[in-house]
Amino acid sequence: MIERIGKKVALLVFAAGMASLAACAQKAPPPPPPPPPPPPPVVVIPPMPQPPYGAAGNLAVPPIDPATGLHQSVNRNISPAQMVWNLRSAYNVAALNCRTQQYADILTGYRAFLTSHAKELTAENRKNDAEYRARYGAGGIKARDAFMTAVYNHYAFPPTLPLFCDAMLAMSHDPQTIPPGGLEGFAMRSLPNVEIVFDDFYKKYSQYLTDLADWKAKYAPPPPAPAQPVGLTLPGETPAAPAQQPVAFVQDKAQPPQAPMLGSSQQPAPSQALPLVPSQQIPPPSLSLVTAAPLPGPQPSQPTSALSLSPSPAGPQAPAAAASLTSSPQR
């Protein structure tokens, strides 16, 4: 029996010792924290699209002609005589604006063009006048002048002027090969080579407008909220006061208000609102000094002054040793 108890005690002691050793053993370190989430991707905003050739951002693009699929132009849907005159105008604009050394052949070619084809140019000019008179009547000359102004502005368009000069330089080498009577055919062949400069520009400009709309939809900040209007007062001006509603006063004629006696603690009873009466209808009360008579007795007293409201100097005297505020009726 004793041996069993001893074994149990020994086992308990052993278990307690092992538990103590386990408690004294170094605990394992906690697991490391999870890594932080990756930073959000950096959004690189591309530069805003710009108009081609340094043009303005608000140009009106000519509409597309459904018949040709090309932009409408002063060089399309015109007569052969008008083509010749448009080509001559292109030469004129190039000779005036393409003045650097690399374009020197343009001026030389333009002079040769005018000299070699003087008679044909005169005949084409007369054809143009006849066409405008037939179409516009008495206003034909005015209509032709307006159209030619548009032609000159078309060629002198600043964004395309360098490319226009290049095209006219290439054309200036050809007029020497024009046979007599072949001016209209030459204009019909050469004018599209000049007009392609403007077709290319408006094609690029239309693409710019599309790219700009896409860029604004993705990256442009929202427009600011409209500001609330604020009333401003200029120097020297007084702000107008708000209009007030008129107030009506009604007099209670049954019980006219009574003025309290001096020295009395009694307050007047509340009454109805008093009317507003113009000041000229009620004369202001006059103030007068009243000397009270001495009281009878062996010791004479000093006279006492009291204030009394009287309508006139001839009014009745107030009682002795008392002063009252009285208002006399209007005479």
Secondary structure, DSSP 8 states (H G I E B T S, - for coil): -HHHHHHHHHHHHHHHHHHHHHHHS--------------------------GGG--TT-----B-TTTSSB--TTSS--HHHHHHHHHHHHHHHHHH--SGGGHHHHHHHHHHHHHTHHHHHHHHHHHHHHHHHHHGGGHHHHHHHHHHHHHHHHT-GGGHHHHHHHHHHHTTSGGG--TT-HHHHHHHHHHHHHHHHHHHHHHHHHHHHHHHHHHHHH---------------TT----------------SSS------TT--------S------GGGS---EEEEEE----SSSS-----EEEEEESSTTS----TT----------
